[in-house]
């Protein structure tokens, strides 16, 4: 997805794309993680390598209140690599059900707040026992990295960055 073009076209000069979960203003943001910039040829090659060059169908399940222009831009970008994404705009209660009970065959499109101490984010959004996003796979290694960070007596940026590096 060409995040830079989307931010430029729709953000009126006020938006910048993010390439990792923490935003650049957060202490946990890791400038050593390389940006995954737009490369259509590489994306097509990855689809081919995965055995799905012909594409597949999925859903973009959109949080109420989300700017539809961004969602349409993501849908168009996915179609460039033969992914047919149907946009689903559920009512708030149905979206909350997806967030807390899970979903299949789709991507949840929603904003995410963050705290200065990223251990709060790990526990709130990503822990296995969290009420949020049960459909997101949380590997044993990721859970161990989050737990080690959370167990630290004082917030430790180097420990909080380890789950981010693992994800990327």
C-alpha positions as CSV (number, residue, x, y, z in Angstrom):
1,X,0.0,0.0,0.0
2,X,1.4,3.3,-1.0
3,X,1.0,5.0,2.4
4,X,2.9,8.1,1.4
5,X,0.7,8.8,-1.6
6,X,-2.5,8.2,0.4
7,X,-1.2,10.6,3.1
8,X,-0.2,13.2,0.6
9,X,-3.5,13.0,-1.4
10,X,-5.9,12.8,1.4
11,X,-4.1,14.4,4.3
12,X,-3.9,17.9,2.8
13,X,-0.2,18.2,3.9
14,X,-1.2,17.5,7.5
15,X,-0.8,13.7,7.6
16,X,2.3,11.5,7.5
17,X,2.2,7.7,7.0
18,X,3.2,5.4,9.8
19,X,5.3,2.3,9.2
20,X,5.1,0.7,12.7
21,X,2.6,0.6,15.5
22,X,4.1,3.4,17.7
23,X,3.9,6.8,16.2
24,X,7.1,8.8,15.7
25,X,6.3,11.0,18.7
26,X,6.2,8.0,21.1
27,X,9.4,7.1,22.9
28,X,8.9,3.4,21.8
29,X,9.0,4.4,18.1
30,X,12.1,2.7,16.8
31,X,13.9,4.6,14.0
32,X,16.1,1.6,13.3
33,X,13.1,-0.3,11.9
34,X,13.2,0.2,8.1
35,X,10.1,1.6,6.4
36,X,8.2,-0.8,4.3
37,X,7.7,1.5,1.4
38,X,5.6,1.0,-1.7
39,X,6.9,-1.5,-4.2
40,X,4.2,-2.9,-6.4
41,X,6.5,-5.4,-8.2
42,X,7.7,-6.8,-4.9
43,X,4.1,-7.1,-3.7
44,X,3.1,-9.0,-6.8
45,X,6.1,-11.3,-6.4
46,X,5.2,-12.0,-2.8
47,X,1.7,-12.9,-3.9
48,X,3.1,-15.2,-6.5
49,X,5.6,-16.8,-4.0
50,X,2.6,-17.4,-1.6
51,X,0.8,-19.2,-4.4
52,X,-2.0,-16.6,-4.7
53,X,-0.9,-14.6,-7.7
54,X,-4.5,-14.8,-9.0
55,X,-5.6,-13.1,-5.8
56,X,-8.3,-13.8,-3.3
57,X,-11.3,-12.1,-1.7
58,X,-11.4,-10.5,1.7
59,X,-13.2,-7.8,3.6
60,X,-12.3,-4.4,5.0
61,X,-14.4,-4.2,8.2
62,X,-14.5,-0.5,8.9
63,X,-15.0,1.2,12.3
64,X,-17.9,3.7,12.3
65,X,-16.7,7.2,11.7
66,X,-13.6,6.2,9.7
67,X,-13.0,8.5,6.7
68,X,-14.2,6.4,3.7
69,X,-11.7,8.0,1.4
70,X,-8.8,6.2,3.1
71,X,-10.6,2.9,3.0
72,X,-11.3,3.3,-0.7
73,X,-7.6,4.1,-1.3
74,X,-6.6,0.9,0.6
75,X,-9.2,-1.1,-1.4
76,X,-7.8,0.2,-4.7
77,X,-4.2,-0.6,-3.6
78,X,-5.2,-4.1,-2.7
79,X,-6.9,-4.6,-6.1
80,X,-3.6,-3.7,-7.8
81,X,-2.3,-7.1,-6.5
82,X,-5.5,-9.0,-7.2
83,X,-7.0,-8.8,-3.8
84,X,-10.7,-8.1,-4.0
85,X,-11.6,-6.4,-0.8
86,X,-15.3,-5.8,0.0
87,X,-15.9,-2.9,2.3
88,X,-18.2,-3.7,5.2
89,X,-19.5,-0.7,7.3
90,X,-21.1,-2.3,10.3
91,X,-23.1,-0.5,12.9
92,X,-21.2,0.4,16.1
93,X,-22.6,-2.6,18.1
94,X,-21.6,-5.0,15.3
95,X,-18.1,-3.5,15.0
96,X,-17.7,-3.8,18.8
97,X,-18.7,-7.4,18.5
98,X,-15.9,-8.0,15.9
99,X,-13.4,-6.2,18.2
100,X,-14.3,-8.3,21.2
101,X,-15.5,-11.7,19.8
102,X,-13.4,-11.9,16.6
103,X,-13.9,-12.0,12.9
104,X,-12.8,-14.1,9.9
105,X,-11.7,-13.4,6.4
106,X,-11.0,-9.7,6.8
107,X,-9.0,-6.8,8.1
108,X,-10.4,-4.7,10.9
109,X,-9.9,-1.0,10.0
110,X,-9.8,1.1,13.1
111,X,-7.7,3.7,14.8
112,X,-5.8,2.8,17.9
113,X,-4.8,5.0,20.8
114,X,-1.4,4.7,22.4
115,X,-0.1,5.4,25.9
116,X,3.4,6.9,26.7
117,X,4.2,3.7,28.6
118,X,3.7,1.1,25.8
119,X,3.3,-1.7,28.4
120,X,-0.2,-0.4,28.7
121,X,-0.7,-0.9,25.0
122,X,0.6,-4.4,25.1
123,X,-1.8,-5.3,27.9
124,X,-4.8,-3.5,26.6
125,X,-4.6,-4.3,22.9
126,X,-2.4,-7.3,22.4
127,X,-2.4,-9.6,25.5
128,X,-3.9,-13.0,25.0
129,X,-6.4,-12.3,27.8
130,X,-7.3,-8.9,26.4
131,X,-10.9,-8.2,25.5
132,X,-9.7,-6.8,22.2
133,X,-8.9,-8.4,18.8
134,X,-9.2,-12.1,19.6
135,X,-8.7,-12.9,15.9
136,X,-5.1,-11.4,15.9
137,X,-2.6,-14.2,16.4
138,X,-0.4,-13.8,19.4
139,X,2.5,-16.2,19.2
140,X,4.2,-17.5,22.3
141,X,7.3,-15.5,21.5
142,X,5.4,-12.3,21.1
143,X,3.6,-12.9,24.4
144,X,6.9,-13.6,26.2
145,X,8.4,-10.4,24.9
146,X,5.4,-8.3,26.0
147,X,5.4,-10.0,29.4
148,X,9.1,-9.4,29.9
149,X,8.6,-5.7,29.2
150,X,5.5,-5.5,31.4
151,X,7.3,-7.2,34.3
152,X,10.0,-4.6,34.3
153,X,9.8,-2.4,37.5
154,X,10.2,0.8,35.5
155,X,9.2,1.3,31.9
156,X,12.2,0.3,29.8
157,X,12.1,1.6,26.2
158,X,14.5,-1.1,25.0
159,X,12.2,-3.9,26.4
160,X,9.1,-2.2,25.0
161,X,10.7,-2.0,21.5
162,X,11.4,-5.8,21.4
163,X,7.8,-6.8,20.6
164,X,7.7,-4.1,17.9
165,X,10.9,-5.5,16.3
166,X,9.4,-9.0,16.5
167,X,6.3,-7.9,14.7
168,X,8.3,-6.3,11.9
